[in-house]
């Protein structure tokens, strides 16, 4: 009976280690996906800002309320 208990304990230990590795892998992949998404959104927002500034420069317009267009 002691051998059966020891075998079950060893099996539980193996399951815990493998399960922990799987959980860590899932969490790191989810974090990587979240960081990649945030980076994509930030790059898109930066491109929009630069595009808007270039548009304003090429159009020659100003936000200055003292300047009449």
C-alpha positions in Angstrom: 0.0 0.0 0.0 2.9 2.3 0.7 4.2 1.8 -2.9 0.8 2.7 -4.3 0.8 5.9 -2.2 4.3 6.8 -3.3 3.4 6.1 -6.9 0.4 8.4 -6.6 2.4 11.1 -4.9 5.1 10.9 -7.7 2.4 11.0 -10.4 0.8 14.1 -8.7 4.2 15.7 -8.6 4.7 15.1 -12.3 1.3 16.4 -13.2 1.9 19.5 -11.1 5.2 20.2 -12.8 3.9 19.6 -16.3 0.7 21.6 -15.6 2.8 24.4 -14.2 4.8 24.5 -17.4 1.7 24.5 -19.5 0.2 27.3 -17.4 3.3 29.4 -17.7 3.5 28.9 -21.4 -0.2 29.9 -21.8 0.4 33.1 -19.7 3.5 34.1 -21.5 1.9 33.7 -24.9 -1.1 35.7 -23.8 1.1 38.4 -22.5 3.1 38.4 -25.8 -0.2 38.8 -27.7 -1.3 41.7 -25.5 2.0 43.5 -25.9 2.0 42.9 -29.7 -1.5 44.3 -29.9 -0.6 47.4 -27.8 2.4 48.0 -29.9 0.3 47.8 -33.1 -2.2 50.3 -31.7 0.5 52.7 -30.6 2.2 52.5 -34.0 -1.0 53.2 -35.8 -1.8 56.1 -33.5 1.7 57.5 -34.1 1.3 57.1 -37.9 -2.0 59.0 -37.7 -0.4 61.8 -35.7 2.5 62.2 -38.2 0.1 62.0 -41.1 -2.1 64.7 -39.6 0.9 66.9 -39.0 2.2 66.4 -42.6 -1.3 67.2 -43.9 -1.4 70.4 -41.9 2.1 71.4 -43.1 1.4 70.7 -46.7 -1.9 72.4 -46.6 -0.4 75.4 -44.9 -3.1 75.8 -42.4 -2.8 76.8 -38.8 -4.7 76.3 -35.5 -3.8 79.8 -34.4 -7.0 81.7 -33.8 -5.3 85.0 -34.5 -4.5 84.0 -38.1 -7.3 84.4 -40.6 -7.4 82.0 -43.5 
